[in-house]
Amino acid sequence: MTFTEIAEQFQSEEMKNSGLSFNPKDFKANREINISNEVKTILSMPNDQRTTEQLQTALYGLQTMKSFAEYPLHMQEKLTRVAWFENIPPKKIIIRQGHYAEAFYFVISGSAVVTIMETNPNTGETTMRTATVLRKGSSFGELALLHHSVRTATVSSQGPVQLLAIGREDFFDIFMRGQRPGEEPDHITFLRQIDSLKHFPFEKLREHPEKCLFHFYKRGQVIVKDSNNSDWLYIVKSGTCQVLKQLKAVRPLDHRPRGFKLPHIDELCGLSSIARHSGKPTYLTETPRNRKNTMLSSEKDEVIQPAVELNKENCNGTRARERKEKAVFVQLELLHPKDVFGLNTVPFDEDLVDAKQASVHLVSRGAECIMMHKEFFIKHANDNVRRAVRLITRPYPPTETLQEHLQDFTNWNHFKKETVQTVIMGGSAGNKSS
């Protein structure tokens, strides 16, 4: 038997497809940065035995994980002090659906499967569904820990998995409490600086700290799926959040009458400066606080964000593929520090809550958010707070209105593009003839 015949017996599909007698993957550079054994040893030590130098070394090692590095630096330092290293063997359950949360985790290496047990309401039959696979750099379990709720899924190791774990008590020490015993948490102090909330009796939160939570949401994380069915108000402390609405994708409609002709380019030149300064901007939403974030502002010719913006960070694929999709996400608002999300659904007065207003999504772009329970807020809000909320709150328009505005925006963009192309092509043809 020749060497070639022996090699053919051990050829993989990739080798056959590439036309090579070796597998190119065997020689591919490993770009994955692994945490060193020194860092793992430090994280396996008791918290009180870790020196300042060791903590700094561990911090540098953990910053190679994207999900850890997204946290603000002061939180990274606190997490490094209290986190511990866990080595999980294959086929072991890490967290179980229905159990109360006691820790949250970062995946250092390996992979874990997320499964959900579901019961058919009609037949009563129970099935197991695989939701996703968590790989290196992923984190899980923090939201159930934050709300002290039961796990909504089971996470099991596929093979050997290495984890970084943070316990519930340490989690609340980092995110919820002040720097010293008895000291007011930073996020409560921050709330006192917000004009619409400054008259709120924040001393009530000392008696019920579970009604006001604080958390960092990673970039792209969905914070609220349905604004009309959310129990919490969200106040941005740092970073930004997008308010998005899912609408039906539309195509431009040509409303020009037959026989319509564009004016000559010389006429357009004379009108262009007037058009830039005289036209009123078109809003996707009419809330005053939205206007600087979601339109072309007419004040001092300041160009801000367009009225409609596709959320490219949350919609995968190329532009061509986006056009084929049946739905698009439009940005209604971009929230900055001190902005509050959810006030328009607080029923101080039932007649002031618009039942037809659109349900929207809140998505983080990397933000620290303070959460206050709506029922607690309504119960303790005094007249000054209620008056301030009524003055600044405007409901989002109904879905039908937003859909019409999207169609108008799409038509207008198409018309502008077509007009420019017609003018340019007309000018080119004139130059060639002369």
N, C-alpha and C positions, 0 to 999 in steps of 0.2 A: 504494500500500500504506500502510495506516494504521500509527501507532505501536504500537497494540495488536497488530496482526498480526505486526509485526516482533518484538515482545517475546515472542510465543507461540512463535516459531521457536527462540528461545534459552532457553526455559524448561526448567529441570531438573525431575526428579521431585519433589525436595523443595519447589520453588516451586509445582508443581501441587498437591501434597498440602496445603500450608499455605494455598493460596488467595491468595498474594501474588504480586506481579509482580517481586519481588526475592528473593534468597537470604538468609535471616536469618543464616546462618553467616558471611557476608561482614562483618557488623557485630558479631559476637560478640567480647567482650574476650578478648585473649590472656593467660591467667593463667600461662602457662609462664615461669619465670624462667630466663633464659639467662646463661651465664657470659660475662663481658665480654671484649673483645679484649685488655684490659690483663692479665687473669689468664692468658689463653692465651699471651700474649707472655712472661710471667714463667715459665710452665711449659715454654716452648720454650728457655729459657736453660740453659746448663750449671749443674749443681747448685752448684758452688763459687762461682758469680758472683751468686747470688741473695742480696740483702740481707735483713736482719731485717724491714724495712718491707714489702718485696716479698713475703716469705713470709707475712706477716700478711694482706696483701691477697689473695693466692692462697687462703689458708685460708678467708677469709670467702666467697670466690666458690665454692669447692668445697663448702662446707656447704649450698649450695642443693640439692645432690643428696642425696636421702634415703638412698641406700645408703652414701654416704660419711659423712654426718652420724651414722649409727647407730654408727660406731666410737667408742670412748672418745676424749676430747679429746687425750690424750697420743699416741695412735696417729695421729690426724688430723694432728697437727703433724709427726710423723716422716714420714708418707706425703707430705705437702706438700713436704718437703725433697728427696725423691728421685724423685717421680713426674715423668713428662714427657708432653708433649702430642703426639698423633699425629692427622694428617688422612688418612683412608682414602678413596680414590675409590670409586665404585659398582662392584659386582660383583667385589670383591676378597676373597680368602680371608684372614681374620685369624689364625685358628688351624686346624690341620688334624688330623682324627682319626688317631690312631696315632702322632703326633709327641710327643716329650717336651716338657713344659711349661717355658717359660723366662720367662714374664711373666703377670701377670693384669691385668684391665682394668675400667675404669668407662666406661660409655657417656655421653658428655657431650651429644651430639645425634645425631639420625638413628636408624636402626634396623638391626639385624643378624639374620640368619636362622640358627637352629641346626638342622643336619641330621645325621642318624645313618645310616651305612651298615650295613645288616644283611644277613646271609646266611642263607637258608633251609636248615636242617640236613638236610632231606629231599631237596630238589631241587638245592641248591647255588647257587640263583639269588640274585643280589645286588640289593637294592633300596635306594633312598634315601628316608628318612622325615624329614619336617619335624617337629621336636620342639616348637619354640616360636619366638617372635620377641622379641628383646631391644630395649627402647626406652630412652629417656633415663632415667638414674638406675640402670639395671641394672648389675650387675657379674658377671664370669664369669672362670673359669680359676684361682681361688685354691686349690681343693681338689687339683687335679692338681699344682699347684706345691708345695703343702704336703707331699704324699706323694711328690713327684718321680716321678709316674706318667705314662703316656701319656694324651693327650687322648682322651676317649670320644666326642667329637662334633666336627664341623666348624662353624665360625662364619664367615659371609660377610656382607659389607655389602650392603644392598639398594640404597641410594642413597649419597650422601656421608655418612660417619660420622666423628665426632670422638671420640677416645678419650683417656682418662688411663691411662697404662701404668706398672706397677711391676715392675722386674726381679727375678729370682729371688734374686740376692745381696742386694739391698736388702731384699727381703721377709724373708729370714732374719736380717738385721741388726736389723730392727725387732721381729720376733716371737720370735726364737729365742735371741739372744745377750745378754750382759750389757751394762751401760752402758759399760764400759771393757774393753779387751783383757784377757783372762784372768779377768775378773770372772764370778762365778756368775750365770746368768740369774735374773731375778726369779721366774719360775714354779718354778724348782727350789727356791729359798728358801721359796716358799709351800708346796711339798709337805712340807717338813720340819716344818711346823706342824700337819699332820694327824695325829691320834692313831694311826690304824691304819697309817700309812705312815712314821712318824717314825724307825723303826728300819731302814728300807730303806737299803742301801748306795748313796746317791746319787752317790758318787764314780765309780761305774761309768758314769754317764750322760755324764761328760766324755769317756770313750773312745768312746761310742756316742750322740752327740747326736741322731741320726736316730730313736732309739727313744723319745724324749720330745719331743713337739711342742706348740706353743701356738698357738691361733687364736681369733679372735673370730667367733662365729656370729650372723648377723643374726636379728632377730625373725621367727619363723615358719619358719626354715630347718630342714629335717630333717637331724639329725646322724647318727642311726643308724636304718636301716629295719628291721633284724632283729637284736635283741639276742643271739639264739642263734648268729648267724653274723657276729659282729663281732670283729675282731682287736685292738681297742683298749679300754683303760679310759679313761673320761672323768671328769675332776675339775673341778668348777665353781670358777673363781677369782673371778668376779664375775658379777652378774646371776642369772637363774634359768633352769631347764630343766624342761620337762614330760615325764613318763614316761606315754605314752599306749598304750592297747590298743584295737584295732578289734574290736568285737563286733557281733553281729546285733541289729538294732533289735527291740525287744519292745513289746508292748501290755499294758496292765494286765489282770490276771486277777482276777475277783471270786471269792474263795473262801468268802464268807459263806454259811452254810446258809440254805435257804429258810425264810421266816417270821422271819428275824432282824430284830430291831428295836433301834434305838439307844436308849440310856438317856435319861431325861429330862434336860433341860439343868441342873436343880438338882443332879442326881447327878453330872453331869460337872464342875460347878464344885467340888464337894468332892474330886474325884479328880485334878484337873488338876495341883495342886502336887506330889502324890505321884508322878504319872507323870513329871514333869520330872526328879525327882531319883533315882528308883529303877531306871529301866530301864537295861540295859546297851547301850552303843553297838554298832551293827552295822558291821563293817569290810568294805571291799571287799578289802583285803589285810591279812595278819596280821603284816607285818614291823614290828618295834618302831619303827624310825625313820620309818615311814610314818604312824604314828597321829596325829601332830600336824598332818599335812598333808592327810589324806584322810578324816577322820571328824568326827563331833560328839563332842568330848572330854567325858568325864564329870568331869574334874578342875576343880573350882571353877566348874562351869557354863560353862566357856569354850567358846564356839561358834567353831570353826575352819571349814575348808572342808567341804562335803558329801562324803559317801563316793564319789559319782559325779558327775563334772562333764563336761559336753560341752565339747570343745575348740572353742569358738566362733570362735577366731581362725584355725583351720585348716579349718573346715567352712563353706563359703559358703552364702548363702541365708537366707531367713527361717525362723522356727521352724516355720511350717506346712510348708515344703518339707523341713526336716530330719526331720519326722515321717514323711514319705512315703519317705525314703531307706531302703534295705535294711540299712545299716550305720551305726553311730555310733562315735565315739571317746570313751572314758572315761579320765579322769585317775587313774592309780594313785598317782602321787607327784609332788611338786613339789620339785625339787632346788635347794638354796641353796649359797652358797659353802662349800667344804670337803666337800661331799657327793661321793661317788664312785659312778659308774654302771658296772656290768659286773662287779663282784666276785662276784656270785652265779653267774657262768658261768666263773669261774676254776677249773680242775680241779686244785686241790692234792691232793684225794683224790677219786677217781672216784665213790666211793659217796656223796659229799656233794653232787654236782652232780645236781640233780633233772632228769631227762630230760623230765619232763612239764610243767615250768614254762612259763608262757606266754612267747611271744616278743613283745617290746614295742618301741615306737618311742621315740626320744629326740628331742625338738623344742625348739629354742632359743626363749626369750622375750627374747633379747638377752643373750648371755652370753659371757664369756671362758672358754674351756675348755682344760685341759691334757690331752694325750693320752699315755698310756704303753702301749707295745706289750705285749700279754698274755704272749707267750712270753718276752720279756725279763724281765717282772715275775716270772713263775713261776720262771725260771732263777735269779734272784738274790735272791729273797725268803728271808730267814732265818727261823729258828723263831719269833722274836718277832713278825715280820710275819704269818706264817701263823696264829699263835695269835690275834692281834688280828682278822684277817679272819674267822676261823671264829666268833668271838664276836659280831660285828656283822652277819654276812651271813645273810639269809633269802631263799629263792627266792620268786619271784612264783607265786601259785597257778596251777593249770592253767586253760586257757581255759574248760573246762566249769564249773569252780567260779565263775569270774568271771561267766560267763553267767547262772548261777543267782543270784548276788548282784545282778546288774543287774535280773533279773526281780523279785526280792524288793524291791529299792529302788523299782522302778516301781510295783509293787503297793501298797507302803506309801504312796507319795506320792499315788497315786490314791485310796486309802482315806481319807487325811487330808483331801484336797480335798473328797471326797464327804461326809465327816462334817461338815465345817465348813458346807458348803452346806445340808445337811439341818437342822442346828441353827439356822442363820440363817433359813432359810425357815420352820421351825417356830415360831421366835420372832416372825417377822413376821406369820404367820397368827394367832398368839395375840393380838398387839397389835390387829390389825384386828377380831377378834371381840369384844374387850373394848370 
